[in-house]
Amino acid sequence: MSEKAAFFVIEKKTRTFDRQKNPSSMKLKTVINNIFVKNILLATFISVVLVCATLWWLARYTRHNEFVIVPDINGLQLEEAVPFLEKAGLRYEVDSIHVKNAKPGSIVESRPARGAKVKFNRIIFITLNAFSTETLIVPEVNDLSQRQALALLRSFGFESVQIKTVPSAYEDLVVGLEYNNREIRAGEKLPRSARLTLKVSSGASEEEDKADEAEMLEVSDTVFSDEP
């Protein structure tokens, strides 16, 4: 037998001996060399890396466990409140309403409220008391009774209403509405604080009213003339 052939036989026997000596190691190498197993291990590794990267990004984006305190800005003008919000790293949106007895342009509400713990760059919703006078729509009150007309005007927000009795054939019937000595029609807009005059019929004609006044004057003159 040649030397080459003898070396091949010895090497083959050595490999066979190694396999018999450590069969578990050979099985592990076979599993690792399998392409399907390689793909699973690669996919698992990529998934772990993606999860870790996502958690890291979320922690930075949401600033977990980091917060700022909403400053107390109620009662301030908007230009006075803005520096406090910017210093705290907060944004803001503004709306306005009409609030009685509040200074025009002052902040009457902020949401979230003062002292609340919020995330950096959170939007604070600010409500201002409007600068302009609040106006209300005048309802139709003609041909209603005095009680019905008063209740309707107050339900629309008009609180200052005085009664003026005028001659008319029907008693306790509203015949008109005035503001600053001007006749008002339904649908017009007036300030909430407007002092309205509700014209209510007395149930007598103008001539009857004049006759009653004359009679009262006559009776008054008679009483005074009888005095000693």
Beta strands, then each sheet from edge to edge (+ up, - down):
strand 1: 68-69
strand 2: 91-97
strand 3: 107-111
strand 4: 117-118
strand 5: 123-129
strand 6: 135-137
strand 7: 161-166
strand 8: 171-179
strand 9: 182-183
strand 10: 189-191
strand 11: 196-202
sheet 1: 1+ 4-
sheet 2: 2+ 5+ 3-
sheet 3: 6+ 10-
sheet 4: 7+ 11+ 8- 9+
end
